[in-house]
């Protein structure tokens, strides 16, 4: 947007440079002015070029001079006298009758610059206008004087200043855009500085004394004068403030220069309103300070350009172009009378130079805005990634893919899918006893320490943790059943390593029960619009939870169902034994459960391998109702491995059934009432 505006101001500069065609109905009376003294009258602009500097020439005594001009015979409709850009007190008489006055004829007060449109009395044959002009600062002369219809004069004023008004409007829009960018980019000061700078120049372009149309907008010459000088004295420090935010490095004197400019402006206003100092008298020192400020800013840009900064190079070119235009116009103005003998030059190049400068600054700020937007977008993208990663620590990413969703953002309430997978439940044994000896912080440290060593094992075997349930874990393995079983064995081995560290620290070991089951499950989201969670539901999940609970009853670390066993690629790779056929609580169908003792302590694994034949013979005799024979095999197992809780359970059952017999419908299935 700022680049487009920069291009627009360059186009309008052509209009400002070459101006508009004046209406032929307006008559220039300047050359017909007759002075009623012996001195030859000079056009007002000629006086300025020779005598305007009150600091370099001796001040003349206040004087009043009288001029007379004859009006043309033809009377235009609504006749007016037009006197552009006058800085003197005067009275106008038509045929001896006072029709207009401006300022005080005794020199009191400040006389602001302004253009005048004086309504004339109608005349039939001939008429004349007399001007009484007062001045205390410069020799008194007659201003340029035109006569014509009011509508034509107003139209000429509008045409002459139209380009300036359009440029001022564009500067104003650029300033507003910059301020908007300031509020939309985390309050980047470069946009605020550029916005203030362009708004100041917009106000200066409207209030500048060379504009006539300002008095048509608001007939308040003192207001326009004050606004012009206020903008003039703050443009330089505002520009320097802007440079401080775009240059790679600035010297320590930058702030001092800015403060010096503002102090001079404040001092000028203070003297003006307290002792009545003419604000125009501060122009020369103000321009000198502004020139020094501009030179300082240019030096900063040159230093950045030498260092290789592209922005500094653009600024050097733009400021140099602006300075060249300003110097050229100053020379033309200083030697206007001599130049007019050879060529009539009405083009002002300073606005063109400033347009180039403003366009360059707009381009720089536009680039900064685009860069900041890109940075903001990158930060937003990275923030979103971090947010998604944070969500994934609560809701696993694998769950999204299983529901055919890319991320948590795409998950909707009610999303669901069905597939086969293995479910793992694990629980810490005797956690209540352990937690009673720990404080709140130690409890969480203990649990997080366990999760820290078991979580990676699950992930490394293709699984992911669906949820933590207190000291328990629910994990899902979408791949082969071997992944789930290997993950469970890996968890057992990790716990063994963890216990070795605890024993070295004099702490009791930790035991964990793990249950595995494989089958069809339904994955989906449950809840309501403001709160929902992912979950897995099916009999497969419930059975896995019940099997994990049976590890405590049978005194083993890892139990799997026959659903998992039959899905293993090669069950003979593992050390396992049939533990029982059970009907868990809440179910009616029996399931066979197997102990996997891979990953147990070496001594426990060896004794289970050595007693496995006797254990399996005992189970066979048990199911064949040969309880006395079964009892002998189980006793043999217990003599070798007294801690074999499964063998002890079968021994107790065999003795009970041998003594009391079995029910008529007994099939060797154990009914589990507990979870």
Secondary structure, DSSP 8 states (H G I E B T S, - for coil): -HHHHHHHHHHHHHHHHH-----TTSEE-GGG-EESSSS----HHHHHHHH--TTTS-----EEEEEEEEE-SS--TTEEEEEEEE-SEEEEEETTEEEEEES-TT--S----EEEEEE----SS-EEEEEEEEESSS-------EEEEHHHHHHHHHHHHHHHHHHHHHHHHHHHHHHHHHHHTT--HHHHHHHHHHHHHHHHHHH-TT-STHHHH---HHHHHHHHHHHHHHHHHHHHHHHHHHSS---THHHHHHHHHHHHHHHHHHHHHHH---GGGGHHHHHHHHHHHHHHHHHHHHHHHHTT-HHHHHHHHHHHHHHHHHHHHHHHHHTHHHHHTT-------HHHHHHHHHHHHHHHHHHHHHHHHHHHHHHHHHHHHHHHHHHHHHS-HHHHHHTT-SSGGG--TT-EEEEEEEEEEEEETTHHHHHHTS-HHHHHHHHHHHHHHHHHHHHHTTEEEEEEETTEEEEEE-S-HHHHHHHHHHHHHHHHHHHHHHHHTT-----EEEEEEEEEEEEEEEEETTEEEEEEESHHHHHHHHHHHHHHHHT-SEEEEHHHHTTSS-GGGS-EEEEEEEE-TT--S-EEEEEE-TTS-HHHHHHHHHHHHHHHHHHHHHHTT-HHHHHHHHHHHHHH-TT-HHHHHHHHHHHHHHHH---TT--S-EE----
